[in-house]
Amino acid sequence: MFDPDRFVDEAVKDLKEQIKGKALIACSGGVDSTVCAVLANRALGENLYALHVNTGLLRKGESEEVKKLFEQLGIKLYYLDESGRFFEALKGVVDPEEKRKIIGELFIRIFEEFAERHGIEYLIQGTIAPDWIESGDELRETIKSHHNVGGLPENIKLKIVEPLRDLYKDEVRKVAQYLNLPISERQPFPGPGFAIRVVGEVTREKVEIVREACSIVEEEIEKASESGKMERPWQYFAVLIPVKTVGVHGDKRAYGYTIAIRAIDSVDAMSGSFSRVPYDVLDRIATRISNEMGDKVTRVVYDITNKPPATIEWE
Ligand code: XMP
């Protein structure tokens, strides 16, 4: 049986032993990096530098929530808006693995620059077991290179420390609960963010569309789950498909993008089945997306593929 109390003691002790000097941790506000930040804060105190990088690929209001969370935790948070650099680096790139590599690489370069400014030698990462299992080791074929593992460039100047490497998600949640972290039980969000929820080339405009659509999907599914209409899925979000189709907006012809709704039930993200979201909830989501997105989106579709054969994300 997993014992969070023992895990925390040992992790703090290990961090003290491994890290002689200053360490950087990148904070997304998700459960993994937040648990890591709290453990590292206990182990290192002032020698921990918590950093939040706004990539421009995050969910609506996300950076503000991260700032608030760290204020509550009493951990000083550094903030950098680097969205311009991310969009520039992704210009013209369509391949999903290429996107992950570019984003992973840019993250690391930003961390290195920050580390150099502050005399930091170590980088703490919230990698958990499924991340590296799916990123492939000698025995397993690579499915996707999750950015916090496979997307890392080989010539990193920082020493990597991964305190949650052997844990599964439910165990990380137990640690978070044990530590009393004020994180609302957010659904998982991939490191490369909306870059892999815009199929094909990523632009600021497309990210703004999918971010807005995603927030509508989240709001409506959460409302329906809270009122008992449906079980809350493991993950639920929007994907922008760069296929333009004809529609009618007001009394004018419109020519906009396609939004796919993805909602999936799973236990550990390794497999899953598409959620049986009630038709009236889907109807409401589609209507809201059409009304609120103007002529930018002319079609909304629902993804009915299980994992396998599909993956949860579209890229
Ligand atoms: P897939 O799409 O592989 O997703 O079925 C399984 C889980 O992993 C998340 N995911 C990622 N997380 N970087 C991440 O940090 C990534 O590149 C990435 N790709 C997928 C996905 O959201 C799901 O929870």
Boltz pocket constraint, residues with backbone or C-beta under 6 A from the ligand:
constraints:
  - pocket:
      binder: B
      contacts: [[A, 100], [A, 144], [A, 145], [A, 146], [A, 147], [A, 148], [A, 188], [A, 189], [A, 190], [A, 191], [A, 192], [A, 235], [A, 269], [A, 270], [A, 307], [A, 310], [A, 311], [A, 312], [A, 313], [A, 314], [A, 315]]
      max_distance: 6.0
